[in-house]
Amino acid sequence: MDLENSVKTGMSTVLLVPAVAVITAGIFYLYGAILQLLSKATVRNKVVLITDSLSALGKECAKLFHRGGARLILCGKNWEKLESLSEQLMNGSDRTLTFPPKLMELDFSDVETMPDVVSDVLDAYGCLDVLIFNSSVKVKAPVQSLSLELDKTVMDANYFGPITLAKGVLPSMISRRAGHMVLVNSIQGKLAVPFRTSYAASKHAIQAFFDCLRAEVQEYGISISTVSHTFIKATTSPHPTPKTNSIWSAFTRQKHHGISPEEMASELLKTLSSKKSEVIMAHSVSKAAIYARSLLPNFFFSVMAAGVRSGTPTKYEH
Protein backbone atom coordinates (compact mmCIF):
# COMPACT_ATOMS: atom_id res chain seq x y z
CA MET A 1 0.00 0.00 0.00
CA ASP A 2 2.84 2.37 0.88
CA LEU A 3 4.46 1.66 -2.48
CA GLU A 4 1.20 2.37 -4.26
CA ASN A 5 0.80 5.66 -2.41
CA SER A 6 4.37 6.61 -3.23
CA VAL A 7 3.76 5.93 -6.91
CA LYS A 8 0.60 8.02 -6.87
CA THR A 9 2.38 10.87 -5.11
CA GLY A 10 5.22 10.73 -7.62
CA MET A 11 2.82 10.79 -10.56
CA SER A 12 0.95 13.72 -9.04
CA THR A 13 4.20 15.63 -8.69
CA VAL A 14 5.20 14.88 -12.26
CA LEU A 15 1.83 16.11 -13.52
CA LEU A 16 1.90 19.15 -11.28
CA VAL A 17 5.12 20.58 -12.71
CA PRO A 18 3.90 20.98 -16.32
CA ALA A 19 0.54 22.23 -15.02
CA VAL A 20 2.27 24.99 -13.06
CA ALA A 21 4.41 25.81 -16.10
CA VAL A 22 1.34 26.08 -18.32
CA ILE A 23 -0.51 28.27 -15.79
CA THR A 24 2.54 30.53 -15.39
CA ALA A 25 2.91 30.86 -19.16
CA GLY A 26 -0.78 31.67 -19.40
CA ILE A 27 -0.48 34.42 -16.79
CA PHE A 28 2.46 36.00 -18.62
CA TYR A 29 0.60 35.77 -21.93
CA LEU A 30 -2.49 37.37 -20.40
CA TYR A 31 -0.37 40.13 -18.86
CA GLY A 32 1.24 40.83 -22.23
CA ALA A 33 -2.15 40.93 -23.94
CA ILE A 34 -3.56 43.32 -21.34
CA LEU A 35 -0.48 45.52 -21.62
CA GLN A 36 -0.82 45.63 -25.40
CA LEU A 37 -4.50 46.60 -25.14
CA LEU A 38 -3.60 49.24 -22.57
CA SER A 39 -0.92 50.68 -24.83
CA LYS A 40 -3.34 50.91 -27.73
CA ALA A 41 -5.97 52.64 -25.60
CA THR A 42 -3.48 55.00 -23.96
CA VAL A 43 -1.22 56.18 -26.77
CA ARG A 44 -3.14 55.40 -29.95
CA ASN A 45 -2.78 58.37 -32.33
CA LYS A 46 -1.08 60.41 -29.58
CA VAL A 47 2.04 62.43 -30.42
CA VAL A 48 4.70 61.11 -28.03
CA LEU A 49 8.24 62.48 -27.74
CA ILE A 50 10.91 60.37 -26.04
CA THR A 51 14.23 61.99 -25.18
CA ASP A 52 17.31 59.75 -25.36
CA SER A 53 15.43 57.15 -27.37
CA LEU A 54 18.71 55.29 -27.90
CA SER A 55 19.09 54.28 -24.25
CA ALA A 56 17.88 50.89 -23.05
CA LEU A 57 14.74 52.44 -21.57
CA GLY A 58 14.21 54.70 -24.57
CA LYS A 59 14.23 51.74 -26.93
CA GLU A 60 11.76 49.76 -24.80
CA CYS A 61 9.41 52.74 -24.62
CA ALA A 62 9.72 53.23 -28.37
CA LYS A 63 8.80 49.58 -29.01
CA LEU A 64 5.87 49.60 -26.60
CA PHE A 65 4.38 52.91 -27.73
CA HIS A 66 5.00 52.21 -31.41
CA ARG A 67 3.03 48.96 -31.16
CA GLY A 68 0.30 50.93 -29.44
CA GLY A 69 -0.09 53.20 -32.45
CA ALA A 70 1.60 56.35 -31.13
CA ARG A 71 2.96 59.04 -33.43
CA LEU A 72 6.50 58.89 -32.10
CA ILE A 73 9.15 61.58 -32.11
CA LEU A 74 12.42 59.85 -31.28
CA CYS A 75 15.29 62.02 -30.03
CA GLY A 76 18.96 61.24 -29.58
CA LYS A 77 22.49 62.40 -30.24
CA ASN A 78 23.36 59.94 -33.03
CA TRP A 79 21.39 60.28 -36.27
CA GLU A 80 22.53 56.97 -37.75
CA LYS A 81 21.45 55.06 -34.64
CA LEU A 82 18.10 56.84 -34.65
CA GLU A 83 17.54 55.76 -38.24
CA SER A 84 18.47 52.21 -37.32
CA LEU A 85 16.01 52.21 -34.41
CA SER A 86 13.25 53.59 -36.62
CA GLU A 87 13.89 50.89 -39.22
CA GLN A 88 13.75 48.17 -36.55
CA LEU A 89 10.43 49.48 -35.29
CA MET A 90 8.88 49.62 -38.74
CA ASN A 91 10.17 46.20 -39.78
CA GLY A 92 8.77 44.63 -36.61
CA SER A 93 5.26 46.04 -36.91
CA ASP A 94 2.22 46.17 -39.15
CA ARG A 95 2.75 49.33 -41.21
CA THR A 96 -0.99 49.69 -41.77
CA LEU A 97 -1.55 50.06 -38.01
CA THR A 98 1.51 52.08 -36.99
CA PHE A 99 3.12 55.38 -37.90
CA PRO A 100 6.72 55.86 -39.06
CA PRO A 101 8.61 57.66 -36.27
CA LYS A 102 9.94 61.15 -36.80
CA LEU A 103 13.57 61.61 -35.80
CA MET A 104 15.31 64.57 -34.17
CA GLU A 105 18.82 65.17 -32.93
CA LEU A 106 18.73 66.38 -29.34
CA ASP A 107 21.56 67.06 -26.90
CA PHE A 108 20.43 68.60 -23.61
CA SER A 109 24.00 69.63 -22.82
CA ASP A 110 23.77 72.07 -25.76
CA VAL A 111 21.11 74.43 -24.40
CA GLU A 112 21.72 76.93 -27.22
CA THR A 113 20.06 74.59 -29.75
CA MET A 114 16.90 74.08 -27.71
CA PRO A 115 14.77 76.84 -29.34
CA ASP A 116 15.30 75.19 -32.75
CA VAL A 117 14.44 71.78 -31.27
CA VAL A 118 11.23 73.13 -29.76
CA SER A 119 10.25 74.64 -33.12
CA ASP A 120 10.93 71.34 -34.92
CA VAL A 121 8.96 69.36 -32.32
CA LEU A 122 5.86 71.52 -32.66
CA ASP A 123 6.14 71.59 -36.46
CA ALA A 124 6.33 67.78 -36.68
CA TYR A 125 2.64 67.16 -35.99
CA GLY A 126 1.39 70.58 -34.98
CA CYS A 127 1.08 69.55 -31.33
CA LEU A 128 2.55 67.35 -28.62
CA ASP A 129 0.45 65.09 -26.38
CA VAL A 130 3.09 63.29 -24.31
CA LEU A 131 6.65 64.31 -23.43
CA ILE A 132 8.84 61.72 -21.71
CA PHE A 133 12.07 63.05 -20.22
CA ASN A 134 14.50 60.14 -20.18
CA SER A 135 17.96 61.74 -20.45
CA SER A 136 20.62 61.84 -17.77
CA VAL A 137 24.33 62.46 -17.26
CA LYS A 138 25.95 60.79 -14.24
CA VAL A 139 29.13 61.58 -12.38
CA LYS A 140 30.56 59.94 -9.27
CA ALA A 141 33.50 61.45 -7.39
CA PRO A 142 34.43 63.32 -4.20
CA VAL A 143 33.24 66.92 -4.34
CA GLN A 144 36.73 68.41 -4.09
CA SER A 145 37.78 66.64 -7.29
CA LEU A 146 34.88 67.99 -9.38
CA SER A 147 35.48 71.16 -11.37
CA LEU A 148 32.87 73.89 -11.60
CA GLU A 149 32.84 73.32 -15.37
CA LEU A 150 31.79 69.70 -14.84
CA ASP A 151 29.12 70.81 -12.36
CA LYS A 152 27.70 73.12 -15.03
CA THR A 153 27.79 70.36 -17.64
CA VAL A 154 25.76 68.05 -15.40
CA MET A 155 23.26 70.81 -14.60
CA ASP A 156 22.82 71.68 -18.28
CA ALA A 157 22.15 68.08 -19.25
CA ASN A 158 19.97 67.11 -16.28
CA TYR A 159 18.21 70.38 -15.48
CA PHE A 160 18.52 73.36 -17.82
CA GLY A 161 18.11 71.31 -21.02
CA PRO A 162 14.94 69.49 -19.91
CA ILE A 163 13.26 72.57 -18.43
CA THR A 164 14.02 74.55 -21.60
CA LEU A 165 12.21 71.92 -23.64
CA ALA A 166 9.35 71.81 -21.13
CA LYS A 167 8.95 75.59 -21.19
CA GLY A 168 9.11 75.59 -24.98
CA VAL A 169 6.19 73.19 -25.52
CA LEU A 170 4.14 74.35 -22.53
CA PRO A 171 2.34 77.26 -24.28
CA SER A 172 1.07 74.82 -26.93
CA MET A 173 -0.24 72.44 -24.26
CA ILE A 174 -1.87 75.31 -22.36
CA SER A 175 -3.63 76.57 -25.48
CA ARG A 176 -4.96 73.05 -26.16
CA ARG A 177 -5.68 72.48 -22.46
CA ALA A 178 -4.18 69.02 -22.78
CA GLY A 179 -0.85 67.27 -22.43
CA HIS A 180 1.19 65.00 -20.19
CA MET A 181 4.84 65.39 -19.16
CA VAL A 182 6.58 62.44 -17.53
CA LEU A 183 9.93 62.88 -15.81
CA VAL A 184 12.00 59.72 -15.46
CA ASN A 185 14.06 60.79 -12.48
CA SER A 186 16.56 59.10 -10.20
CA ILE A 187 15.75 58.22 -6.60
CA GLN A 188 18.56 60.67 -5.89
CA GLY A 189 16.14 63.44 -6.72
CA LYS A 190 14.62 62.63 -3.32
CA LEU A 191 17.58 61.01 -1.56
CA ALA A 192 21.13 62.39 -1.76
CA VAL A 193 23.97 59.86 -1.68
CA PRO A 194 27.64 60.76 -1.00
CA PHE A 195 30.04 61.22 -3.92
CA ARG A 196 27.21 62.24 -6.24
CA THR A 197 26.94 65.91 -5.32
CA SER A 198 26.48 67.31 -8.84
CA TYR A 199 24.23 64.48 -9.99
CA ALA A 200 22.02 64.53 -6.88
CA ALA A 201 21.80 68.32 -7.00
CA SER A 202 20.63 68.26 -10.62
CA LYS A 203 18.07 65.56 -9.83
CA HIS A 204 16.76 67.45 -6.81
CA ALA A 205 16.46 70.57 -8.96
CA ILE A 206 14.51 68.89 -11.77
CA GLN A 207 12.25 67.14 -9.24
CA ALA A 208 11.44 70.48 -7.59
CA PHE A 209 10.78 72.12 -10.97
CA PHE A 210 8.22 69.51 -12.00
CA ASP A 211 6.60 69.44 -8.54
CA CYS A 212 6.01 73.20 -8.84
CA LEU A 213 4.94 72.92 -12.48
CA ARG A 214 2.36 70.25 -11.60
CA ALA A 215 0.48 72.67 -9.35
CA GLU A 216 0.74 75.56 -11.81
CA VAL A 217 -0.68 73.75 -14.85
CA GLN A 218 -3.37 71.64 -13.21
CA GLU A 219 -6.02 74.22 -14.08
CA TYR A 220 -5.19 73.77 -17.78
CA GLY A 221 -5.78 70.01 -17.74
CA ILE A 222 -2.06 69.22 -18.12
CA SER A 223 -0.71 66.23 -16.19
CA ILE A 224 2.77 66.10 -14.66
CA SER A 225 4.21 62.78 -13.46
CA THR A 226 7.55 61.90 -11.92
CA VAL A 227 8.84 58.31 -11.84
CA SER A 228 11.83 57.90 -9.55
CA HIS A 229 13.91 54.73 -9.77
CA THR A 230 17.14 53.32 -8.38
CA PHE A 231 18.99 51.97 -11.43
CA ILE A 232 17.79 50.87 -14.84
CA LYS A 233 19.55 47.65 -15.71
CA ALA A 234 21.47 47.73 -18.97
CA THR A 235 22.57 44.66 -20.87
CA THR A 236 24.44 42.21 -18.65
CA SER A 237 28.08 43.12 -18.29
CA PRO A 238 30.74 40.37 -18.42
CA HIS A 239 32.51 42.21 -15.60
CA PRO A 240 30.52 42.04 -12.36
CA THR A 241 30.26 45.16 -10.24
CA PRO A 242 32.80 44.92 -7.42
CA LYS A 243 31.34 44.66 -3.96
CA THR A 244 32.03 47.33 -1.37
CA ASN A 245 31.59 47.40 2.38
CA SER A 246 30.07 50.85 2.30
CA ILE A 247 26.85 51.16 4.29
CA TRP A 248 25.23 53.38 1.66
CA SER A 249 26.18 51.02 -1.16
CA ALA A 250 22.81 49.37 -0.51
CA PHE A 251 21.20 52.43 -2.13
CA THR A 252 23.30 52.21 -5.29
CA ARG A 253 23.64 48.54 -6.16
CA GLN A 254 22.66 48.14 -9.77
CA LYS A 255 22.86 44.38 -10.13
CA HIS A 256 20.52 43.28 -7.37
CA HIS A 257 18.15 46.19 -6.96
CA GLY A 258 17.90 47.68 -10.45
CA ILE A 259 14.77 48.00 -12.57
CA SER A 260 14.72 46.35 -15.98
CA PRO A 261 13.95 48.54 -19.03
CA GLU A 262 10.88 46.41 -19.71
CA GLU A 263 9.52 46.97 -16.18
CA MET A 264 10.19 50.67 -16.42
CA ALA A 265 8.54 51.05 -19.82
CA SER A 266 5.46 49.19 -18.57
CA GLU A 267 5.31 51.44 -15.51
CA LEU A 268 5.53 54.55 -17.69
CA LEU A 269 2.66 53.28 -19.80
CA LYS A 270 0.56 52.67 -16.68
CA THR A 271 1.47 56.14 -15.43
CA LEU A 272 0.28 57.68 -18.69
CA SER A 273 -3.00 55.80 -18.31
CA SER A 274 -3.57 56.56 -14.61
CA LYS A 275 -2.05 60.08 -14.70
CA LYS A 276 -0.53 59.34 -11.31
CA SER A 277 1.52 62.27 -10.02
CA GLU A 278 4.41 60.36 -8.48
CA VAL A 279 5.76 56.81 -8.69
CA ILE A 280 8.75 55.46 -6.78
CA MET A 281 10.32 52.33 -8.25
CA ALA A 282 12.87 51.30 -5.66
CA HIS A 283 13.61 48.50 -3.23
CA SER A 284 12.53 48.70 0.40
CA VAL A 285 15.90 50.01 1.67
CA SER A 286 15.73 53.09 -0.53
CA LYS A 287 12.09 53.74 0.33
CA ALA A 288 12.86 53.44 4.04
CA ALA A 289 15.79 55.85 3.60
CA ILE A 290 13.48 58.48 2.07
CA TYR A 291 11.27 58.40 5.16
CA ALA A 292 14.30 58.32 7.47
CA ARG A 293 15.65 61.45 5.76
CA SER A 294 12.43 63.30 6.62
CA LEU A 295 11.59 61.81 10.02
CA LEU A 296 15.02 60.98 11.45
CA PRO A 297 17.48 63.32 9.68
CA ASN A 298 20.28 63.09 12.26
CA PHE A 299 20.22 59.29 12.15
CA PHE A 300 20.18 59.34 8.36
CA PHE A 301 23.17 61.71 8.15
CA SER A 302 25.11 59.55 10.61
CA VAL A 303 24.56 56.47 8.47
CA MET A 304 25.70 58.33 5.37
CA ALA A 305 28.84 59.59 7.10
CA ALA A 306 29.67 56.10 8.38
CA GLY A 307 29.36 54.79 4.84
CA VAL A 308 31.77 57.42 3.55
CA ARG A 309 34.43 56.42 6.08
CA SER A 310 34.27 52.81 4.88
CA GLY A 311 35.56 53.65 1.42
CA THR A 312 35.90 56.62 -0.91
CA PRO A 313 35.45 56.18 -4.69
CA THR A 314 37.85 58.03 -6.93
CA LYS A 315 36.45 57.30 -10.37
CA TYR A 316 33.98 59.11 -12.58
CA GLU A 317 30.85 57.53 -14.03
CA HIS A 318 29.41 59.26 -17.09
Secondary structure per residue as TSV (DSSP state, phi and psi in degrees):
chain	resnum	aa	ss	phi	psi
A	1	M	-	360.0	-42.2
A	2	D	H	-61.6	-39.1
A	3	L	H	-64.6	-40.8
A	4	E	H	-64.3	-40.9
A	5	N	H	-65.5	-38.1
A	6	S	H	-64.1	-40.0
A	7	V	H	-64.5	-43.8
A	8	K	H	-63.4	-41.3
A	9	T	H	-63.6	-41.5
A	10	G	H	-64.2	-41.1
A	11	M	H	-66.1	-38.4
A	12	S	H	-63.3	-39.9
A	13	T	H	-65.6	-42.6
A	14	V	H	-61.6	-39.8
A	15	L	H	-74.5	-28.1
A	16	L	H	-69.3	-37.5
A	17	V	H	-59.8	-53.4
A	18	P	H	-64.9	-29.7
A	19	A	H	-64.4	-43.7
A	20	V	H	-63.5	-40.1
A	21	A	H	-62.9	-42.4
A	22	V	H	-65.5	-43.4
A	23	I	H	-63.5	-43.1
A	24	T	H	-61.5	-44.8
A	25	A	H	-61.8	-37.9
A	26	G	H	-65.1	-38.9
A	27	I	H	-64.1	-45.1
A	28	F	H	-64.4	-38.7
A	29	Y	H	-64.5	-43.3
A	30	L	H	-64.1	-40.8
A	31	Y	H	-61.6	-43.5
A	32	G	H	-63.3	-39.6
A	33	A	H	-66.7	-41.7
A	34	I	H	-63.9	-42.2
A	35	L	H	-63.1	-39.2
A	36	Q	H	-66.6	-40.8
A	37	L	H	-64.7	-39.2
A	38	L	H	-63.7	-41.6
A	39	S	H	-64.1	-39.6
A	40	K	H	-66.4	-39.3
A	41	A	H	-73.6	-30.9
A	42	T	H	-85.0	-43.6
A	43	V	H	-115.0	2.1
A	44	R	T	-55.8	123.0
A	45	N	T	68.1	3.7
A	46	K	-	-82.9	143.3
A	47	V	E	-85.3	115.0
A	48	V	E	-121.8	122.0
A	49	L	E	-104.0	131.6
A	50	I	E	-119.8	117.1
A	51	T	T	-78.9	152.0
A	52	D	T	48.3	56.5
A	53	S	T	-67.7	-12.5
A	54	L	T	-88.8	-6.1
A	55	S	S	-75.0	169.9
A	56	A	H	-59.3	-44.9
A	57	L	H	-68.7	-41.4
A	58	G	H	-57.9	-42.0
A	59	K	H	-66.1	-41.9
A	60	E	H	-64.9	-41.4
A	61	C	H	-63.0	-42.2
A	62	A	H	-60.4	-44.1
A	63	K	H	-63.0	-48.2
A	64	L	H	-65.3	-45.9
A	65	F	H	-74.1	-32.8
A	66	H	H	-63.8	-44.7
A	67	R	H	-62.4	-29.1
A	68	G	T	-80.1	-1.2
A	69	G	T	88.2	24.1
A	70	A	-	-78.2	153.4
A	71	R	E	-92.4	93.5
A	72	L	E	-81.7	142.6
A	73	I	E	-118.7	109.1
A	74	L	E	-98.1	127.0
A	75	C	E	-116.5	147.2
A	76	G	E	-175.8	175.3
A	77	K	S	-89.4	-19.7
A	78	N	-	-113.5	111.6
A	79	W	H	-65.4	-41.2
A	80	E	H	-61.9	-42.0
A	81	K	H	-69.3	-33.3
A	82	L	H	-64.2	-42.5
A	83	E	H	-63.1	-39.9
A	84	S	H	-64.1	-42.2
A	85	L	H	-63.2	-43.3
A	86	S	H	-61.3	-41.9
A	87	E	H	-64.1	-41.0
A	88	Q	H	-62.1	-41.7
A	89	L	H	-64.1	-44.5
A	90	M	H	-69.4	-37.9
A	91	N	H	-70.1	-24.9
A	92	G	T	-98.1	16.9
A	93	S	S	-140.9	166.9
A	94	D	-	-81.1	112.7
A	95	R	T	-68.1	-15.1
A	96	T	T	-82.1	-13.5
A	97	L	T	-114.5	-5.0
A	98	T	S	-126.7	167.3
A	99	F	-	-112.8	139.6
A	100	P	-	-66.0	129.3
A	101	P	-	-64.7	148.5
A	102	K	E	-95.4	142.8
A	103	L	E	-114.6	142.2
A	104	M	E	-145.1	136.8
A	105	E	E	-79.5	131.1
A	106	L	-	-145.4	126.0
A	107	D	-	-133.0	104.7
A	108	F	T	-63.3	-21.4
A	109	S	T	-73.3	-13.4
A	110	D	-	-106.4	78.6
A	111	V	G	-62.8	-27.0
A	112	E	G	-61.4	-27.3
A	113	T	G	-86.7	-6.4
A	114	M	H	-61.2	-39.1
A	115	P	H	-58.1	-39.7
A	116	D	H	-66.7	-38.4
A	117	V	H	-63.6	-45.1
A	118	V	H	-59.2	-43.3
A	119	S	H	-62.3	-43.1
A	120	D	H	-65.7	-38.9
A	121	V	H	-62.5	-46.9
A	122	L	H	-72.8	-26.5
A	123	D	H	-77.3	-22.8
A	124	A	H	-58.9	-50.1
A	125	Y	H	-128.1	-0.9
A	126	G	S	88.6	-8.4
A	127	C	-	-163.2	174.3
A	128	L	-	-141.5	123.2
A	129	D	S	-92.3	-42.5
A	130	V	E	-133.4	132.4
A	131	L	E	-124.6	115.5
A	132	I	E	-107.5	114.6
A	133	F	E	-88.2	114.7
A	134	N	-	-129.0	9.9
A	135	S	-	-94.8	152.6
A	136	S	-	-165.6	142.3
A	137	V	-	-118.8	128.0
A	138	K	-	-110.0	148.7
A	139	V	-	-148.2	140.5
A	140	K	-	-135.5	113.7
A	141	A	S	-174.2	158.7
A	142	P	-	-60.9	145.8
A	143	V	G	-59.8	-35.8
A	144	Q	G	-70.1	-14.8
A	145	S	G	-96.1	-2.5
A	146	L	-	-94.5	128.4
A	147	S	-	-79.6	157.6
A	148	L	H	-63.6	-32.7
A	149	E	H	-62.4	-41.5
A	150	L	H	-68.5	-38.5
A	151	D	H	-56.1	-45.1
A	152	K	H	-66.3	-36.6
A	153	T	H	-62.6	-44.2
A	154	V	H	-64.7	-41.7
A	155	M	H	-67.4	-37.6
A	156	D	I	-61.7	-47.1
A	157	A	I	-71.8	-39.1
A	158	N	I	-97.6	-16.5
A	159	Y	I	-127.1	-64.2
A	160	F	I	-64.4	-38.7
A	161	G	H	-61.9	-54.5
A	162	P	H	-60.4	-40.5
A	163	I	H	-72.9	-26.4
A	164	T	H	-66.3	-41.4
A	165	L	H	-66.5	-43.1
A	166	A	H	-60.4	-46.2
A	167	K	H	-65.0	-33.1
A	168	G	H	-68.0	-37.7
A	169	V	H	-93.2	-11.1
A	170	L	H	-60.6	-44.8
A	171	P	H	-56.3	-37.4
A	172	S	H	-65.1	-42.3
A	173	M	H	-65.6	-40.0
A	174	I	H	-64.1	-41.7
A	175	S	H	-66.5	-30.6
A	176	R	H	-89.9	-10.8
A	177	R	T	53.3	45.4
A	178	A	-	-162.9	151.8
A	179	G	E	146.5	157.8
A	180	H	E	-143.8	121.5
A	181	M	E	-107.8	131.4
A	182	V	E	-122.0	120.3
A	183	L	E	-98.3	116.9
A	184	V	E	-87.0	103.8
A	185	N	E	-117.8	158.0
A	186	S	E	-79.4	154.5
A	187	I	G	-58.9	-20.6
A	188	Q	G	-75.9	-0.3
A	189	G	G	-76.8	-14.1
A	190	K	T	-121.4	-14.9
A	191	L	S	-142.4	109.0
A	192	A	-	-82.5	132.8
A	193	V	-	-116.9	138.3
A	194	P	T	-54.6	150.7
A	195	F	T	72.1	14.3
A	196	R	-	-132.7	40.9
A	197	T	H	-56.7	-52.4
A	198	S	H	-66.2	-44.0
A	199	Y	H	-64.4	-50.1
A	200	A	H	-62.6	-39.0
A	201	A	H	-62.1	-43.1
A	202	S	H	-65.9	-36.7
A	203	K	H	-73.7	-35.2
A	204	H	H	-64.5	-41.6
A	205	A	H	-63.3	-46.7
A	206	I	H	-69.5	-33.2
A	207	Q	H	-62.7	-46.5
A	208	A	H	-63.5	-39.6
A	209	F	H	-59.5	-48.8
A	210	F	H	-73.1	-29.7
A	211	D	H	-64.2	-42.4
A	212	C	H	-67.0	-44.0
A	213	L	H	-60.5	-38.2
A	214	R	H	-55.2	-46.1
A	215	A	H	-68.4	-36.3
A	216	E	H	-71.2	-32.2
A	217	V	H	-104.2	2.3
A	218	Q	G	-58.9	-37.2
A	219	E	G	-66.5	-16.6
A	220	Y	G	-96.5	4.9
A	221	G	T	77.8	17.2
A	222	I	E	-95.3	132.6
A	223	S	E	-98.6	140.4
A	224	I	E	-125.7	124.0
A	225	S	E	-126.1	142.5
A	226	T	E	-121.5	133.2
A	227	V	E	-120.1	107.8
A	228	S	E	-100.8	130.7
A	229	H	E	-130.0	168.1
A	230	T	S	-80.7	-84.6
A	231	F	-	-128.0	147.3
A	232	I	B	-98.3	120.6
A	233	K	-	-67.1	131.3
A	234	A	-	-92.6	-170.7
A	235	T	S	-61.5	148.0
A	236	T	-	-59.5	129.1
A	237	S	-	-89.8	139.7
A	238	P	S	-69.5	-14.3
A	239	H	S	-108.5	106.9
A	240	P	-	-64.1	149.1
A	241	T	-	-67.9	126.0
A	242	P	-	-64.0	143.3
A	243	K	-	-80.9	147.4
A	244	T	-	-126.7	161.5
A	245	N	-	-94.9	5.7
A	246	S	-	-63.8	136.8
A	247	I	G	-62.2	-43.2
A	248	W	G	-81.1	1.3
A	249	S	G	-64.7	-21.0
A	250	A	G	-60.7	-26.1
A	251	F	G	-82.4	-14.3
A	252	T	T	-125.2	13.3
A	253	R	-	-75.0	120.2
A	254	Q	H	-82.3	-39.4
A	255	K	H	-65.9	-46.1
A	256	H	H	-92.6	-27.2
A	257	H	H	-117.2	7.7
A	258	G	-	-74.7	163.5
A	259	I	B	-104.1	133.9
A	260	S	-	-73.6	152.3
A	261	P	H	-57.2	-36.2
A	262	E	H	-64.7	-43.9
A	263	E	H	-61.9	-42.5
A	264	M	H	-66.6	-43.8
A	265	A	H	-62.6	-40.2
A	266	S	H	-63.9	-39.6
A	267	E	H	-66.0	-39.2
A	268	L	H	-63.9	-38.9
A	269	L	H	-64.1	-42.8
A	270	K	H	-65.1	-35.9
A	271	T	H	-66.2	-39.6
A	272	L	H	-62.3	-37.1
A	273	S	H	-73.6	-43.7
A	274	S	H	-85.6	-19.1
A	275	K	T	58.9	31.7
A	276	K	-	-65.0	138.7
A	277	S	S	-72.1	-40.6
A	278	E	E	-143.7	135.5
A	279	V	E	-130.8	134.0
A	280	I	E	-116.2	114.7
A	281	M	E	-107.1	90.8
A	282	A	-	-152.8	159.9
A	283	H	-	-75.2	170.3
A	284	S	H	-61.6	-33.3
A	285	V	H	-62.3	-46.3
A	286	S	H	-65.9	-40.8
A	287	K	H	-63.9	-41.3
A	288	A	H	-63.9	-37.1
A	289	A	H	-64.7	-35.9
A	290	I	H	-61.2	-44.5
A	291	Y	H	-68.8	-38.4
A	292	A	H	-62.7	-38.2
A	293	R	H	-60.5	-36.0
A	294	S	H	-84.9	-40.8
A	295	L	H	-92.7	-32.5
A	296	L	-	-131.4	63.8
A	297	P	H	-60.2	-41.2
A	298	N	H	-63.6	-41.2
A	299	F	H	-63.4	-44.2
A	300	F	H	-60.7	-46.3
A	301	F	H	-64.5	-33.7
A	302	S	H	-66.5	-40.3
A	303	V	H	-65.0	-42.4
A	304	M	H	-61.9	-44.3
A	305	A	H	-64.8	-39.0
A	306	A	H	-63.8	-37.0
A	307	G	H	-65.6	-37.5
A	308	V	H	-63.3	-41.5
A	309	R	H	-66.3	-19.9
A	310	S	T	-82.3	-8.2
A	311	G	-	164.5	129.8
A	312	T	-	-110.8	119.3
A	313	P	-	-71.9	149.5
A	314	T	-	-126.2	9.5
A	315	K	-	-109.1	160.7
A	316	Y	-	-98.2	149.9
A	317	E	-	-129.5	110.3
A	318	H	-	-107.2	360.0
